[in-house]
């Protein structure tokens, strides 16, 4: 039983740090504009820029 408590005492702070890191990365990506245009790529694929100019 003592060994399990030592493992939990290590894993809980590691899990909290990883969760905090993921939250920080998400907040940074939102503030830096990563999600500003979610539909743009969907419409851009329909545009045909490969046609030769006549």
N, C-alpha and C positions, 0 to 999 in steps of 0.2 A: 504493500500500500504506500509506503514511503517513496518508492521509486516513481510511482504514478504522480504523486504530488510534485516531485521535482520536475518531471516532464511538463506538467501543466503550468508550473511556475515559470518555465521557459517559453512554452508555446503561446500562452495568453498575451504576454507583452509583444512577442513577434507578430502575432495576428493583429494586434491593435496597431502596431507600427505599419504593417503592410496595408491595413485598411486606411490609415491616415495618409499614407503615401498615395494610394489610389484616389482618395478624396481630393488631395492636393492637385494631382494630375488632372482630374476632371474639372476642378474649379479653374485651373490655369488654362485648360483648353477652351473652356467657355469664355473666359475673359479675353483670350487672344483671338477669338473670332473663328474658331474651328468649325462651329456649327451654325454660322450665319446664313448659309445658303444650302439647305439640305436638298432642295429640288433642282438646283442648277445642273448638277451632273446628270440627272435623269433627263433633262431636256437637251443638254448639250450633245448627248449621244445620238439624238435624232437629226442634228444638223449635218449637212453633207458638205464638207469642205474639200473633198477629194475630186470634185468635178473640175475638169479643165475649163479655163475661161475661154469664151468664144468671141 
